Amino acid sequence: MDGRGRAAWVIGLCLAYFTVLVATSRLMDDAGLTTDFLHKKLPPCLEYPFGTDWLGRDMLVRTVKGLTRSLGIGLLAATVSSVVSVVLGTLSATMGRRTDAVVTTLVDLVMATPHLVLLILVSFACGGGATGVIIAVAVSHWTRLARIIRAEILQLKQAEFVMVSRRLGRSPWWIARKHMLPHIIPQFTIGLILLFPHAILHAAGLTFLGFGLSPHNPSIGILLSESMRHISTGYWWLAILPGLSLLVTVKLFDVLGNSLRVITDPKTSQE
């Protein structure tokens, strides 16, 4: 099996995992989120594979629903960030030196600011909650993809087929639609997927620090933050199992992005 065949299998497995995760979250009964003092602080067992917390809530249900919520927030944040990257990267490459200088300075300014500090400041300024987390992650993660888009368009502007289209009298819109867009879409898609792990982790980190989501609804950051009060007393499953679930999900997004890169890059697909 060649590189593209293996990558296709990996993509299929990753998509199957995310589909099962979302479907399981929707099928799970919310009864596992209610308080049940008769079954509190139970270690992992057949009835409760992830154990229960100090209020008797099923940690498997809380983890699955928390992961699903984190995926939704990561999807929105990564999508907004990727769109901002494409817009600013395109403007920087096509609108002249002044626009390029402004966008480049903005990129340098965002990248020079400590990442966690920028996340906390933006989230706090936006009032916290899901909206604050999405805006904070989107504002702090667009720079790398914007640089890639800018470099790609600058290279395409000097390509021979683009120069020939200009000499034939094709409009800038026609050139952008026929030549630029097909080359940018793979970069945009891969960049969007590779932003997912960062968006999910930083959203969980903000929530863990108390600047993110409301504690009334389960999310991975809230589960880890709450478990810190009890893990020192021996209730290891409250943090270890949700943390491992988050790491597996984040790693699969990274694997999915790299596999898509293998399929879309002819050179990599032959390795």
C-alpha positions as CSV (number, residue, x, y, z in Angstrom):
1,M,0.0,0.0,0.0
2,D,1.4,3.4,-1.0
3,G,1.5,6.6,1.0
4,R,-1.8,7.8,-0.1
5,G,-3.5,4.5,0.6
6,R,-2.2,4.5,4.2
7,A,-3.2,8.1,4.6
8,A,-6.7,7.4,3.4
9,W,-7.1,4.5,5.9
10,V,-5.9,6.8,8.7
11,I,-8.3,9.6,7.7
12,G,-11.2,7.0,7.6
13,L,-10.3,5.8,11.2
14,C,-10.0,9.4,12.5
15,L,-13.4,10.4,11.0
16,A,-15.0,7.2,12.4
17,Y,-13.7,8.1,15.9
18,F,-15.1,11.7,15.7
19,T,-18.4,10.4,14.3
20,V,-18.8,7.8,17.1
21,L,-17.8,10.4,19.7
22,V,-20.5,12.9,18.6
23,A,-23.1,10.2,18.1
24,T,-22.4,8.8,21.5
25,S,-22.7,12.2,23.1
26,R,-26.2,12.7,21.5
27,L,-27.4,9.3,22.5
28,M,-26.2,9.5,26.1
29,D,-28.9,10.2,28.7
30,D,-28.4,13.4,30.8
31,A,-29.1,11.3,33.9
32,G,-25.4,10.7,34.2
33,L,-25.0,14.4,34.9
34,T,-27.3,14.5,37.8
35,T,-26.3,14.3,41.4
36,D,-26.4,10.8,43.0
37,F,-24.8,10.7,46.5
38,L,-25.3,6.9,46.7
39,H,-22.7,6.4,44.0
40,K,-20.2,9.1,44.7
41,K,-16.4,8.7,44.3
42,L,-16.6,5.3,42.8
43,P,-13.5,4.1,41.0
44,P,-13.7,2.8,37.4
45,C,-15.9,-0.4,37.1
46,L,-18.2,-2.1,34.7
47,E,-21.1,0.1,35.5
48,Y,-19.0,3.3,35.5
49,P,-16.0,2.8,33.2
50,F,-14.6,6.3,34.1
51,G,-15.9,6.2,37.7
52,T,-18.0,8.8,39.4
53,D,-17.1,12.2,40.9
54,W,-17.7,13.6,44.4
55,L,-21.4,14.3,43.5
56,G,-22.0,10.8,42.1
57,R,-22.0,12.0,38.4
58,D,-20.9,9.6,35.7
59,M,-17.5,10.7,34.6
60,L,-17.8,8.9,31.2
61,V,-20.9,10.9,30.4
62,R,-19.3,14.1,31.5
63,T,-16.1,13.3,29.6
64,V,-17.9,12.5,26.3
65,K,-20.2,15.5,26.5
66,G,-17.3,17.7,27.5
67,L,-15.2,16.5,24.6
68,T,-18.1,17.1,22.2
69,R,-18.6,20.6,23.5
70,S,-14.8,21.3,23.2
71,L,-14.9,20.0,19.6
72,G,-17.7,22.4,18.8
73,I,-15.9,25.4,20.3
74,G,-12.6,24.3,18.6
75,L,-14.4,24.0,15.2
76,L,-15.8,27.5,15.5
77,A,-12.6,29.0,16.7
78,A,-10.4,27.3,14.1
79,T,-12.8,28.2,11.3
80,V,-12.9,31.9,12.3
81,S,-9.1,31.9,12.7
82,S,-8.6,30.3,9.3
83,V,-11.0,32.7,7.5
84,V,-9.1,35.6,9.1
85,S,-5.8,34.1,7.9
86,V,-7.0,33.7,4.3
87,V,-8.4,37.3,4.2
88,L,-5.4,39.0,5.7
89,G,-2.9,36.8,3.9
90,T,-4.6,37.5,0.6
91,L,-4.8,41.3,1.2
92,S,-1.1,41.3,2.2
93,A,0.0,39.6,-1.0
94,T,-2.3,41.5,-3.4
95,M,-3.0,45.0,-2.1
96,G,0.5,46.6,-2.4
97,R,3.4,47.4,-0.1
98,R,1.5,49.5,2.4
99,T,-1.1,46.8,3.1
100,D,1.6,44.2,3.2
101,A,3.6,46.2,5.8
102,V,0.5,46.7,7.9
103,V,-0.4,43.0,7.9
104,T,3.2,41.9,8.5
105,T,3.5,44.3,11.4
106,L,0.3,42.9,12.9
107,V,1.5,39.4,12.5
108,D,4.8,40.2,14.2
109,L,2.9,42.0,17.0
110,V,0.6,39.0,17.7
111,M,3.4,36.5,17.6
112,A,5.6,38.6,19.9
113,T,2.9,38.7,22.6
114,P,3.1,35.8,25.0
115,H,0.5,33.4,23.9
116,L,-1.2,32.7,27.2
117,V,-1.3,36.4,28.1
118,L,-3.0,37.3,24.8
119,L,-5.6,34.5,25.3
120,I,-6.4,35.6,28.8
121,L,-6.6,39.3,27.9
122,V,-8.9,38.8,24.9
123,S,-11.1,36.3,26.6
124,F,-11.5,38.6,29.7
125,A,-12.2,41.6,27.4
126,C,-14.9,39.7,25.6
127,G,-16.6,38.7,28.8
128,G,-15.5,35.1,29.0
129,G,-17.8,32.2,28.2
130,A,-17.9,30.3,24.9
131,T,-17.9,33.6,22.9
132,G,-14.8,34.9,24.7
133,V,-12.9,31.6,24.3
134,I,-13.7,31.5,20.5
135,I,-12.7,35.1,19.9
136,A,-9.5,34.7,22.0
137,V,-8.4,31.5,20.2
138,A,-9.3,33.0,16.8
139,V,-7.4,36.2,17.4
140,S,-4.2,34.4,18.6
141,H,-4.0,31.6,16.1
142,W,-4.3,33.2,12.6
143,T,-0.8,34.3,12.1
144,R,1.0,31.2,10.9
145,L,-1.6,30.3,8.3
146,A,-1.7,33.9,7.1
147,R,2.0,33.8,6.4
148,I,1.6,30.5,4.5
149,I,-1.3,31.9,2.4
150,R,0.7,35.1,1.7
151,A,3.7,33.2,0.6
152,E,1.6,30.9,-1.6
153,I,-0.1,33.8,-3.4
154,L,3.1,35.7,-3.9
155,Q,4.6,32.6,-5.5
156,L,1.5,32.1,-7.7
157,K,1.6,35.8,-8.9
158,Q,5.0,35.0,-10.5
159,A,3.9,31.7,-12.0
160,E,4.1,31.4,-15.8
161,F,0.4,30.3,-16.2
162,V,-0.7,33.4,-14.3
163,M,1.4,35.7,-16.4
164,V,0.0,34.1,-19.6
165,S,-3.5,34.6,-18.3
166,R,-2.8,38.3,-17.7
167,R,-1.4,38.7,-21.2
168,L,-4.5,37.1,-22.6
169,G,-6.6,39.8,-21.0
170,R,-8.1,37.7,-18.2
171,S,-9.6,39.7,-15.3
172,P,-8.1,39.6,-11.8
173,W,-11.3,37.9,-10.6
174,W,-11.0,35.2,-13.3
175,I,-7.3,34.6,-12.4
176,A,-8.2,34.4,-8.7
177,R,-11.0,32.0,-9.2
178,K,-9.3,29.7,-11.7
179,H,-5.7,29.9,-10.6
180,M,-5.4,31.2,-7.0
181,L,-8.3,29.5,-5.3
182,P,-7.5,25.9,-6.3
183,H,-4.0,26.3,-4.8
184,I,-5.2,28.0,-1.6
185,I,-8.0,25.5,-0.7
186,P,-5.7,22.6,0.2
187,Q,-3.6,25.0,2.4
188,F,-6.8,26.4,4.0
189,T,-8.2,22.9,4.7
190,I,-5.0,21.5,6.2
191,G,-4.4,24.6,8.2
192,L,-8.0,24.5,9.5
193,I,-7.7,20.9,10.7
194,L,-4.2,21.5,12.2
195,L,-5.7,24.5,14.1
196,F,-8.2,22.2,15.8
197,P,-5.7,20.7,18.4
198,H,-4.4,24.2,19.4
199,A,-8.0,25.6,19.6
200,I,-9.2,22.7,21.8
201,L,-6.1,22.7,24.1
202,H,-6.2,26.5,24.6
203,A,-9.9,26.5,25.1
204,A,-9.4,23.8,27.8
205,G,-6.5,25.8,29.2
206,L,-8.5,29.0,29.5
207,T,-11.4,27.2,31.2
208,F,-9.0,25.4,33.5
209,L,-7.7,28.8,34.6
210,G,-11.2,30.2,35.1
211,F,-11.4,32.5,32.1
212,G,-13.4,30.3,29.9
213,L,-16.6,28.3,29.9
214,S,-19.3,28.3,32.6
215,P,-18.9,25.4,35.2
216,H,-22.6,24.6,34.8
217,N,-22.0,22.7,31.6
218,P,-19.4,19.9,31.2
219,S,-16.2,20.6,29.3
220,I,-12.7,19.1,29.5
221,G,-11.2,22.2,31.1
222,I,-13.9,22.3,33.8
223,L,-13.4,18.6,34.5
224,L,-9.7,19.0,34.9
225,S,-10.1,22.1,37.0
226,E,-12.5,20.5,39.4
227,S,-10.5,17.3,39.7
228,M,-7.5,19.2,41.0
229,R,-9.3,19.6,44.4
230,H,-9.7,15.8,44.8
231,I,-6.8,14.2,42.9
232,S,-4.4,14.6,45.9
233,T,-6.8,12.5,48.0
234,G,-6.4,9.5,45.7
235,Y,-9.2,10.0,43.2
236,W,-6.9,9.7,40.2
237,W,-9.6,8.8,37.7
238,L,-11.2,12.3,37.9
239,A,-8.2,13.8,36.1
240,I,-6.4,11.0,34.4
241,L,-9.2,9.5,32.2
242,P,-10.6,12.9,31.0
243,G,-7.0,14.1,30.4
244,L,-6.1,11.0,28.3
245,S,-9.3,11.4,26.3
246,L,-8.4,15.0,25.5
247,L,-4.9,13.9,24.5
248,V,-6.2,11.2,22.2
249,T,-8.7,13.5,20.5
250,V,-6.1,16.2,20.0
251,K,-3.5,13.7,18.6
252,L,-6.0,12.3,16.2
253,F,-6.7,15.8,14.8
254,D,-3.0,16.2,14.3
255,V,-2.8,12.8,12.5
256,L,-5.8,13.7,10.4
257,G,-4.2,17.0,9.2
258,N,-0.9,15.3,8.4
259,S,-2.6,12.5,6.5
260,L,-4.5,15.1,4.4
261,R,-1.2,16.8,3.7
262,V,0.2,13.5,2.4
263,I,-2.8,13.1,0.0
264,T,-2.7,16.7,-1.3
265,D,1.1,16.9,-1.6
266,P,2.4,14.8,-4.6
267,K,5.9,14.8,-3.2
268,T,4.9,13.6,0.2
269,S,2.6,11.0,-1.1
270,Q,5.5,9.1,-2.8
271,E,7.5,8.9,0.4
